Amino acid sequence: MGYLPQTISIPRIGRFFPAYTLIFHGLFIIPQVNAAEWDWLPSEALTQEQRSTVSQYCRGRYIDAWQASENGNTNLSADLIYKTPDGTLFLEGGAELIQPQQSLKAENIQGRQGEYYQAEGEVELRSKGQLIRSQKTFLADPESNLVTRFEDARFLRHKTGARGQAKSLQKDAKGIIFIEEGFYTTCEPGNGSWKLYGSSIVLDPNSGFGTAKHVQIKVDDYSIFYLPWLRFPLDNERHTGFLFPDFSYSNDKGIGFSAPFYWNLAPAYDATITPHFIENEGEGLDIELRHLSKRGLTQFEETDFFHQTDGRQTARRLISTQTINTQLTAGLTFEQVDADNDFPTQTNINLTDKDHYERQAYLNFNQGNLNATASVKTYQTPLDTVDQPFEWRPRLDASYRFSNTLLDYKPSAQYTDFYDPDESEVDGQRRVLNQDIALNFQNAWGSLSPGILQQYRSYDLHNYNDNSHSTDTINHISHYIDAKMAFDRRFTVNAQTWKQTLEPKLSYLNSPYKNQDDFPNFDTSEPILLYDNAFSHKRFSGNDRVGDTEQFTIGLESYIYDSNNQERWGFKLGQILYLEDRVIDVDGTSTSEIDTNSTSSLLSAISYKDSDHLNITANVNYDQNIDLLDLGQLSIKLRSDNGIVVKSSYLKTVDKKTLETDLEQLDFQSIVPLNDNWHFLYQQTYDWIEQEDTKKVAGFGFENCCLKLSFSYQRSRDDDNQFDEGIFLQFILRSLSGVGSTNSTDSIATEYWNDGKTGY
């Protein structure tokens, strides 16, 4: 009969196999095995706290069964324990060694202190968060010349869910691990969505890399990739090597292929070099350099594409953001293309095709309510037919705010030296001072806020048409009074108390006319009039126009709050009543057509919110003077508990002078679950003026705990009114890499791909 001996202290098993955890970053997968053997429990068997950590598409999680020895010593147990005269220790029948850091179980264990331990029959080696099982194990002392071996080994890392199997696993005295016929996956037991096979694998913890021969990647037992050789990292450190390639196919461009190479230059420097090939277009190369310091990140990107018909296309981008101290930050942006708007056909850098490429440097100071910025901005405009924007040489901004229960004071100043690169019109220096001071009188049922707004402008201008110089100034004072009342009532919905408010609003603004015929327009625009900006004290955005008006703005708002005081409904209705005609427009001239309307359009807005599930907003402007609905805007966002996602938007604007429709567009996007894993994706954007679809996307998506896939047809119109269409495939293997390509434009397929990728 066996006996349980007293606790004895022996050398820790960790000496014999200190680096076995490295195999979990290797390349192998497990066949179908009993889930309990892998410490895996389905969701219904988990506690509420454990279930809260399970990802959306996972059906359970691994529960670590490791328990350290209670007394901190090594505990031995078996049916029979004895030691021979030569010092060999035998544990026979239900043998187990438990140490503070790890444990070894088997039918039989034998070994000699300082040399080896050998275990046979249902061997189980555990430590915190990790598990290895095998039929036969030989653990060699690191200081000996013997080789550690596992036969028919299976391994698991609980935290990452990485698990696998190897026919033979060995470790030499240098810590290098050799594996024959190995498998790897992060899929749950019983789920073989993807598998990665390697016939011969070497894991070198000294270099931080592993290599594998004859690598196959399989999805549902179908081989999708074969690589004769693969090098991969074993840890979370940055290592030089090839990243996963990118494949794409388009009807027009044909087959596309990219193979990024990561170069770890130093702890604070790295580079990524990505060659591109497109069958019907040409070849290209991307280079990305990054430097990370204690103060911030600097990133340089350059792309070259050699087009088969258009020749070489080059673009580059430099961006840097630095934190000098708690008050000072600095930044730099530099963008450039080399050809006349021939932006590279294929690139992965963070730069897109556009009319103007920005170059800007700034220094910002921020402390409390004081903010100041000095900046310089220029542009590159590749096409001569496109007007070049004004440049800042330089711009200085400063703003401050003082506020208490009675007084609100907001001064801001700006100096800009504008330069017209075309030298065709007017440029020069502009000085701006805005001061807004208001008193606040309020109580529980309302508020009253009278205020004064000063807008000072000073110009030193140069006219290129006649090579003349001029100066001009304006000092403008506006007066305003904002008043608001608030009433509320309680009512009951399903035995819960809800609240409704009624909030009348009234604003008076007197902004006298001042001639601005000689003022240029460097940065001024007139925003679309909606209810939310109808109470603004300025007619224009920017600093070159001071709008003239005397007006009352009246509004009525009502909100409905649920029992948790969350806003559900919002209703807004208002209108501007003009007491004077408006002479100043964006052009600044008083000889242009005068706006003589005595009222604005009737402005209305409605919103509905249902937690994070449903959000509806609508804006409608109706001009009763000409019986015209001049603006209609509707946005619907739905995300239901069963996974349905719907986004729809409609926008129509009408020119009130010509009565012609400026814009009318409808966009519909949807993601519909077909079952727990499959989704249908659809998007359609229709232009009612052109009477054609400007974008159409249709496809399918699949996702489970270890795989995500998107397959879609996409057709879209670019800025040059040219259509591009193709079939796009993307998939990602959790803890491995992503493969595939999508269209460069945003779409419902892009949203599906970016949604819920946590953990991938």
Residue pairs with C-beta under 8 A, 6 or more apart in sequence:
1 79
2 78
2 79
2 80
2 81
2 92
2 93
2 94
3 80
3 81
4 77
5 76
5 77
5 81
7 71
7 73
7 74
7 75
7 76
8 73
8 74
8 76
9 73
9 74
10 74
10 76
10 89
10 97
10 113
11 113
11 114
12 74
12 99
12 100
12 101
12 102
13 97
13 99
13 102
13 103
13 104
13 117
13 125
13 139
14 99
14 101
14 102
14 127
15 141
15 142
16 116
16 117
16 139
16 140
16 141
16 142
16 148
17 125
17 139
17 148
17 171
18 142
18 175
19 171
19 175
19 177
19 205
20 125
20 130
20 132
20 155
20 171
20 177
21 127
21 130
21 157
22 177
22 203
22 205
22 234
22 235
23 155
23 164
23 166
23 169
23 177
23 179
23 203
24 130
24 155
24 156
24 157
24 160
24 162
25 162
25 203
25 210
25 232
25 233
25 234
25 235
26 164
26 179
26 182
26 184
26 198
26 201
26 203
26 210
26 212
26 232
26 234
27 182
27 184
27 196
27 197
27 198
27 201
27 210
27 212
27 215
27 230
27 232
28 164
28 165
28 166
28 179
28 182
28 183
28 184
28 185
28 196
28 197
28 198
28 201
29 163
29 164
29 165
29 183
29 184
29 185
29 187
29 192
29 194
29 195
29 196
29 197
30 38
30 154
30 163
30 164
30 165
30 183
30 185
30 189
31 165
31 183
31 192
32 189
32 190
32 192
33 154
33 189
34 189
35 41
35 42
35 60
35 188
35 189
35 190
37 133
37 189
38 62
38 131
38 156
38 163
38 189
39 62
39 63
39 64
39 65
39 131
39 156
39 158
40 60
40 61
40 62
40 63
40 188
40 189
41 50
41 60
41 61
41 62
41 63
42 59
42 60
43 51
43 54
43 58
43 59
43 60
43 61
45 60
46 54
46 60
46 61
46 63
50 61
50 63
53 61
54 60
54 61
55 705
55 758
55 759
56 756
57 676
57 677
57 703
57 704
57 705
57 756
58 188
58 704
58 705
59 188
59 191
59 705
60 188
61 161
62 156
62 158
62 161
63 158
64 128
64 129
64 158
65 126
66 103
66 126
66 127
66 128
66 129
66 130
66 131
67 98
67 103
68 98
68 99
68 100
68 101
68 128
69 75
69 98
69 99
69 100
72 100
73 100
74 97
74 98
74 99
75 96
75 97
75 98
75 99
76 91
76 96
76 97
77 91
77 94
77 95
77 96
77 98
78 91
78 92
78 93
78 94
78 95
78 96
78 109
79 92
79 93
79 94
80 90
80 91
80 92
80 93
81 89
81 90
81 91
81 92
82 89
82 90
83 89
83 90
84 90
86 112
87 112
87 113
88 110
88 111
88 112
89 109
89 110
89 111
89 112
89 113
90 108
90 109
90 110
91 97
91 108
91 109
91 110
92 107
92 108
93 107
93 108
94 107
95 105
95 106
95 107
95 108
95 109
95 119
96 103
96 104
96 105
97 103
97 104
97 105
97 109
97 117
101 127
101 128
102 125
102 126
102 127
103 124
103 125
103 126
103 127
104 117
104 119
104 123
104 124
104 125
104 126
104 137
104 139
105 122
105 123
105 124
105 126
106 119
106 120
106 121
106 122
106 123
106 124
106 137
107 120
107 121
107 122
108 119
108 120
108 121
109 117
109 118
109 119
110 117
110 118
111 117
111 118
111 139
114 141
114 143
114 144
115 140
115 141
115 144
115 146
116 138
116 139
116 140
116 141
116 144
116 146
117 138
117 139
118 137
118 138
118 139
119 136
119 137
119 139
120 135
120 136
120 137
121 135
122 133
122 135
123 132
123 133
123 134
123 135
123 136
123 137
123 150
124 131
124 132
124 133
125 131
125 132
125 133
125 134
125 137
126 132
129 157
129 158
129 159
130 155
130 156
130 157
130 158
131 155
131 156
131 158
132 150
132 153
132 154
132 155
132 156
133 153
133 154
133 155
134 150
134 151
134 152
134 153
134 154
134 169
135 151
135 152
136 149
136 150
136 151
136 152
137 149
137 150
137 151
138 146
138 147
138 148
138 149
139 148
140 146
140 147
140 148
140 171
140 173
142 173
142 175
143 173
144 173
145 173
146 173
147 170
147 171
147 172
147 173
148 170
148 171
148 172
149 168
149 169
149 170
149 171
150 166
150 168
150 169
150 170
151 167
151 168
151 169
152 165
152 167
153 165
153 166
153 168
153 169
154 163
154 164
154 165
155 163
155 164
155 165
155 166
156 162
156 163
157 163
160 186
160 735
161 186
161 187
161 188
161 705
161 706
161 735
162 184
162 185
162 186
162 735
163 184
163 185
163 186
163 189
164 182
164 183
164 184
164 185
165 182
165 183
166 179
166 180
166 181
166 182
166 183
166 201
167 180
167 181
167 182
168 178
168 179
168 180
168 181
169 177
169 178
169 179
169 180
169 182
170 177
170 178
170 179
171 177
171 178
172 178
174 206
175 204
175 205
175 206
176 202
176 203
176 204
176 205
176 206
177 201
177 202
177 203
177 204
177 205
178 200
178 201
178 202
178 203
179 198
179 200
179 201
179 202
179 203
180 199
180 200
180 201
181 199
182 197
182 198
182 201
182 212
183 195
183 196
183 197
183 198
184 195
184 196
184 198
185 192
185 194
185 195
185 196
185 706
186 705
186 706
186 733
186 734
186 735
186 736
187 193
187 194
187 195
187 704
187 705
187 706
187 707
188 705
188 706
191 704
191 705
191 706
192 220
192 221
193 219
193 220
193 704
193 705
193 706
193 707
194 217
194 218
194 219
194 706
194 707
194 733
194 736
195 217
195 218
195 219
195 221
196 215
196 216
196 217
196 218
196 733
196 736
197 214
197 215
197 216
197 217
197 218
198 212
198 213
198 214
198 215
198 230
199 212
199 213
199 214
200 212
200 213
200 214
201 210
201 211
201 212
201 213
202 210
202 211
202 212
203 210
203 234
204 210
204 234
205 234
208 233
208 234
208 235
208 237
208 239
209 231
209 232
209 233
209 234
209 239
209 241
210 231
210 232
210 233
210 234
211 229
211 230
211 231
211 232
212 229
212 230
212 232
213 228
213 229
214 226
214 228
215 225
215 226
215 227
215 228
215 229
215 230
216 223
216 225
216 226
217 223
217 224
217 225
217 226
217 733
218 224
219 707
219 731
225 739
231 241
231 242
232 241
233 239
233 241
238 262
238 264
238 270
239 262
239 264
240 262
240 263
240 264
241 261
241 262
242 259
242 260
242 261
242 262
243 259
243 260
243 261
243 262
243 272
243 737
244 260
244 736
244 737
244 738
244 739
245 257
245 258
245 259
245 260
245 739
246 256
246 257
246 258
246 259
246 260
246 348
246 739
246 740
246 741
247 255
247 256
247 257
247 729
247 739
247 740
247 741
248 255
248 256
248 257
248 726
248 728
248 729
248 740
248 741
249 255
249 256
249 726
249 727
249 728
249 729
250 256
250 724
250 725
250 726
250 727
251 725
251 726
251 727
252 280
252 724
252 725
252 726
253 278
253 279
253 280
253 281
253 345
253 726
254 278
254 279
254 280
254 281
255 278
255 279
256 276
256 277
256 278
256 279
256 346
256 741
257 276
257 277
258 274
258 275
258 276
258 277
258 346
258 348
259 274
259 275
260 272
260 273
260 274
260 286
260 348
261 272
261 273
261 274
262 270
262 271
262 272
263 270
263 271
263 272
263 273
264 270
265 271
268 291
268 292
268 293
269 289
269 290
269 291
270 289
270 290
271 287
271 288
271 289
271 290
272 286
272 287
272 288
273 285
273 286
273 287
273 288
274 285
274 286
274 287
274 288
274 348
275 283
275 284
275 285
275 286
276 283
276 284
276 285
276 286
276 305
276 346
276 347
277 283
278 284
278 345
278 346
280 308
281 305
281 307
281 308
281 345
281 346
282 305
282 306
282 307
282 308
282 345
283 305
283 306
284 303
284 304
284 305
284 306
284 313
284 344
284 345
284 346
284 347
285 303
285 304
285 305
286 301
286 302
286 303
286 347
286 348
286 349
287 300
287 301
287 302
287 303
288 299
288 300
288 301
288 349
289 299
289 300
289 301
290 297
290 298
290 299
290 300
291 297
291 298
291 299
292 298
293 322
295 322
295 323
295 324
296 320
296 321
296 322
296 323
297 320
297 321
298 318
298 319
298 320
298 322
299 317
299 318
299 319
299 320
300 316
300 317
300 318
301 316
301 317
301 318
301 349
301 350
301 351
302 314
302 315
302 316
302 317
302 349
303 314
303 315
303 316
303 344
303 347
303 348
303 349
303 351
304 312
304 313
304 314
304 344
305 312
305 313
305 314
305 344
305 345
305 346
305 347
306 312
306 313
307 313
307 342
307 345
310 339
310 342
311 339
311 342
312 338
312 339
313 337
313 338
313 339
313 342
313 343
313 344
313 345
314 337
314 338
314 339
314 344
315 335
315 336
315 337
315 338
315 343
315 344
315 347
315 349
315 351
316 334
316 335
316 336
316 351
317 333
317 334
317 335
317 336
317 349
317 350
317 351
318 332
318 333
318 334
319 331
319 332
319 333
319 334
320 330
320 331
320 332
321 329
321 330
321 331
322 329
322 330
322 331
323 329
324 330
327 365
327 366
327 367
328 363
328 364
328 365
329 363
329 364
329 366
330 361
330 362
330 363
330 364
331 360
331 361
331 362
331 364
332 360
332 361
333 358
333 359
333 360
333 361
334 359
335 351
335 357
335 358
335 359
335 380
336 357
336 359
336 380
337 343
337 357
337 380
337 382
339 382
340 382
340 383
340 384
341 353
341 355
341 382
341 383
342 382
343 352
343 353
351 357
352 744
353 719
355 381
355 383
355 386
356 379
356 380
356 381
356 386
356 388
356 389
357 379
357 380
357 381
357 382
358 377
358 378
358 379
359 377
359 378
359 379
359 380
360 375
360 376
360 377
360 378
361 375
361 376
362 373
362 374
362 375
362 376
363 373
363 374
363 375
364 371
364 372
364 373
365 371
365 372
365 373
366 372
369 400
369 401
369 402
370 398
370 399
370 400
371 397
371 398
371 399
371 400
372 396
372 397
372 398
372 399
373 395
373 396
373 397
373 398
374 394
374 395
374 396
374 397
375 392
375 394
375 395
375 397
376 392
376 393
376 394
376 395
377 391
377 392
377 395
378 391
378 392
378 393
378 421
379 388
379 389
379 391
379 421
381 387
381 388
381 389
381 421
387 422
388 420
388 421
388 422
390 418
390 419
390 420
390 427
390 522
390 523
391 418
391 419
391 420
391 421
392 416
392 417
392 418
393 417
393 418
393 419
394 416
394 417
395 414
395 415
395 416
395 417
396 413
396 414
396 415
396 416
397 412
397 413
397 414
398 412
398 413
398 414
399 410
399 411
399 412
399 413
400 410
400 411
400 412
401 408
401 409
401 410
402 408
402 409
402 410
403 409
405 440
406 439
406 440
406 441
407 437
407 438
407 439
407 440
408 436
408 437
408 438
408 439
408 440
408 449
408 451
409 435
409 436
409 437
409 438
410 434
410 435
410 436
410 437
411 433
411 434
411 435
411 436
412 432
412 433
412 434
412 435
413 431
413 432
413 433
413 434
414 430
414 431
414 432
414 543
415 429
415 430
415 431
415 432
416 429
416 430
416 432
416 522
417 428
417 429
418 427
418 428
418 429
418 430
418 522
419 427
420 426
420 427
420 464
423 464
424 464
424 465
425 463
425 464
425 465
425 520
426 461
426 462
426 463
426 464
426 520
427 461
427 462
427 464
427 520
428 459
428 460
428 461
428 462
428 520
429 459
429 460
429 461
430 457
430 458
430 459
430 522
430 543
430 544
431 456
431 457
431 458
431 459
432 455
432 456
432 457
432 543
433 454
433 455
433 456
434 453
434 454
434 455
434 456
434 543
435 452
435 453
435 454
436 451
436 452
436 453
436 454
436 537
437 451
437 452
438 449
438 450
438 451
438 452
438 482
439 449
439 450
439 451
440 447
440 449
441 447
441 448
441 449
442 448
445 485
445 486
445 487
446 483
446 484
446 485
446 486
447 482
447 483
447 484
448 481
448 482
448 483
449 481
449 482
449 483
450 479
450 480
450 481
450 482
451 479
451 480
451 481
451 482
451 537
452 477
452 478
452 479
452 480
453 477
453 478
453 479
453 480
453 537
453 538
454 475
454 476
454 477
454 478
455 474
455 475
455 476
455 478
455 546
456 473
456 474
456 475
456 476
457 473
457 474
457 476
457 519
457 543
457 544
457 546
458 471
458 472
458 473
459 470
459 471
459 472
459 473
459 519
459 520
460 469
460 470
460 471
461 469
461 470
461 471
461 472
461 520
462 468
462 469
463 469
463 470
470 518
472 518
472 519
474 514
474 516
474 519
474 546
476 511
476 512
476 514
476 546
477 512
478 509
478 510
478 511
478 512
478 537
479 508
479 509
479 510
480 507
480 508
480 509
480 510
480 537
481 507
481 508
482 505
482 506
482 507
482 535
483 505
483 506
483 507
484 503
484 504
484 505
484 506
485 503
485 504
486 501
486 502
486 503
487 501
487 502
487 503
488 499
488 500
488 501
488 502
489 499
489 500
490 497
490 498
490 499
491 497
491 498
491 499
491 500
492 498
493 562
493 563
496 562
496 563
497 563
498 560
498 561
498 562
498 563
498 568
499 560
499 561
499 565
500 558
500 559
500 560
500 561
501 557
501 558
501 559
501 561
502 556
502 557
502 558
503 556
503 557
503 558
503 559
504 554
504 555
504 556
504 557
505 535
505 553
505 554
505 555
505 556
505 557
505 574
506 552
506 553
506 554
506 555
507 535
507 552
507 553
508 551
508 552
508 553
509 537
509 549
509 550
509 551
509 553
510 550
511 537
511 539
511 546
511 547
511 548
511 549
511 550
512 548
512 550
513 548
513 580
513 583
513 584
513 590
514 546
514 548
515 590
516 545
516 546
516 584
516 588
516 589
516 590
517 588
517 589
517 590
517 591
519 544
519 545
519 588
520 544
520 588
521 542
521 544
521 545
521 586
521 587
521 588
522 542
522 543
522 544
523 542
523 543
523 544
524 540
524 541
524 542
524 543
524 544
524 545
524 586
525 540
525 541
525 542
525 586
526 539
526 540
526 541
526 585
526 586
527 533
527 541
528 631
528 653
529 600
529 601
529 603
529 621
530 603
530 605
530 619
530 621
530 631
531 555
531 572
531 573
531 574
531 603
531 604
531 605
531 619
532 572
532 605
534 553
534 555
534 574
534 575
534 576
534 600
534 603
535 553
535 555
535 574
538 547
539 545
539 547
539 549
539 582
539 584
540 546
540 547
540 586
544 588
545 584
545 586
545 588
546 584
547 582
547 584
548 580
548 582
548 583
548 584
549 578
549 580
549 582
550 578
550 579
550 580
551 576
551 577
551 578
551 579
551 580
552 576
552 577
552 579
553 574
553 575
553 576
553 577
554 574
554 575
554 577
555 572
555 573
555 574
555 575
556 572
556 573
556 574
557 570
557 571
557 572
557 573
558 569
558 570
558 571
559 567
559 569
559 570
559 571
560 567
560 568
560 569
560 570
561 567
561 568
562 568
566 609
566 611
567 609
568 608
568 609
568 610
569 606
569 607
569 608
570 605
570 606
570 607
570 608
571 605
571 606
572 603
572 604
572 605
572 606
573 602
573 603
573 604
574 602
574 603
574 604
575 599
575 600
575 601
575 602
575 603
576 599
576 600
576 603
577 598
577 599
578 597
578 598
578 599
578 600
581 594
581 595
581 596
582 594
582 595
583 590
583 594
583 595
584 590
585 592
585 593
585 595
593 657
597 625
599 624
599 625
600 623
601 621
601 622
601 623
601 624
601 630
601 631
602 621
602 622
602 623
602 624
603 619
603 621
604 619
604 620
604 621
604 622
605 617
605 618
605 619
605 620
606 616
606 617
606 618
607 615
607 616
607 617
607 618
608 614
608 615
608 616
609 615
609 616
612 639
613 638
613 639
613 640
613 641
614 636
614 637
614 638
614 639
615 635
615 636
615 637
615 638
616 634
616 635
616 636
616 637
617 633
617 634
617 635
618 633
618 634
618 635
619 631
619 632
619 633
620 629
620 631
620 632
620 633
621 629
621 630
621 631
621 632
622 628
622 629
622 630
623 629
623 630
623 656
626 656
626 659
628 654
628 656
628 659
629 654
630 653
630 654
630 656
631 652
631 653
631 654
632 650
632 651
632 652
633 649
633 650
633 651
633 652
634 648
634 649
634 650
634 651
635 648
635 649
636 646
636 647
636 648
636 649
637 646
637 647
638 644
638 645
638 646
638 647
639 645
642 673
643 671
643 673
643 679
644 670
644 671
644 672
644 673
645 669
645 670
645 671
645 672
645 751
645 755
646 668
646 669
646 670
647 667
647 668
647 669
647 670
647 748
648 666
648 667
648 668
648 669
649 666
649 667
650 665
650 666
650 667
651 663
651 664
651 665
652 661
652 663
652 664
652 665
652 688
653 661
653 662
653 663
653 664
654 660
654 661
654 662
655 661
655 662
661 688
661 689
663 689
664 687
664 688
664 689
665 685
665 686
665 687
665 688
665 694
666 685
666 686
666 688
667 683
667 684
667 685
667 686
667 695
668 682
668 683
668 684
668 685
669 682
669 683
669 748
669 751
670 680
670 681
670 682
670 683
670 748
671 679
671 680
671 681
671 701
671 748
671 751
671 752
671 755
672 679
672 680
672 682
673 679
674 680
677 702
677 703
677 704
678 700
678 701
678 702
679 700
679 701
679 702
679 703
679 752
680 699
680 700
680 701
681 697
681 698
681 699
681 700
681 701
681 710
681 712
681 748
681 749
681 752
682 697
682 698
682 748
683 695
683 696
683 697
683 698
683 747
683 748
683 749
684 693
684 695
684 696
684 697
685 693
685 694
685 695
685 696
686 692
686 693
686 694
687 693
687 694
693 715
694 716
694 717
695 714
695 715
695 716
695 717
695 745
695 747
696 713
696 714
696 715
696 716
697 712
697 713
697 714
697 715
697 747
697 748
697 749
698 712
698 713
699 710
699 711
699 712
699 713
699 714
699 728
699 749
700 710
700 711
700 712
701 708
701 709
701 710
701 711
701 749
701 752
701 753
702 708
702 709
702 710
703 709
703 756
705 734
706 733
706 734
706 735
707 731
707 732
707 733
707 734
708 731
708 732
708 734
708 753
708 757
708 760
709 729
709 730
709 731
709 732
710 728
710 729
710 730
710 731
710 740
710 742
710 749
710 752
710 753
711 727
711 728
711 729
712 727
712 728
712 742
712 747
712 749
713 725
713 726
713 727
713 728
714 725
714 726
714 728
714 742
714 743
714 747
714 749
715 723
715 724
715 725
716 723
716 724
716 725
716 743
716 745
716 747
717 723
718 724
718 745
724 743
726 743
728 740
728 741
728 742
728 743
728 749
729 740
729 741
730 738
730 739
730 740
730 741
730 742
730 753
731 738
731 739
731 740
732 738
732 739
732 757
732 760
734 759
734 760
738 760
742 749
742 750
742 753
743 749
743 750
